Amino acid sequence: MAILIDDPRWPAHGRIWAHLVSDTSLDELHAFAAANGIPSRSFDLDHYDVPDSAHARLVAAGATPVSGHELVRRLIGSGLRVRARDRARTRR
C-alpha cells in the first residue's frame, strides 16, 4: 500500500506537473489527496496531476518518490490503470 509520485516533468498551462497515484486503491488516493489539499479537479481517471510546487510537500506527507516508469509499472500492476484508448471513451 503506497502513494507514489513521479518527478515533475510534464509541462502544461505554464507549469511543470507530476503524477500522484496509489498502488492499492482509488479510495486511498482520494483520501491522501484530500488530506493534502489537492483539489478533486486535479484527478484524471487514475491519477492526480500535481504542480511541481507541491512535490516536496507531498513527499514529506508520505508519498513515495519513484521514476515515471516505476509509477506506471506499479499502477498497471495494481489494476487501476486506465488505458489511453479507454480514456478517450470516458471523455466523450
Secondary structure, 3 states (H helix, E strand, C coil): CCEEECCCCEEECCEEEEEEEECCCHHHHHHHHHHCCCCHHHECCCCEEEEHHHHHHHHHCCCEECCHHHHHHHHHHHCCCCCHHHHHHHCC
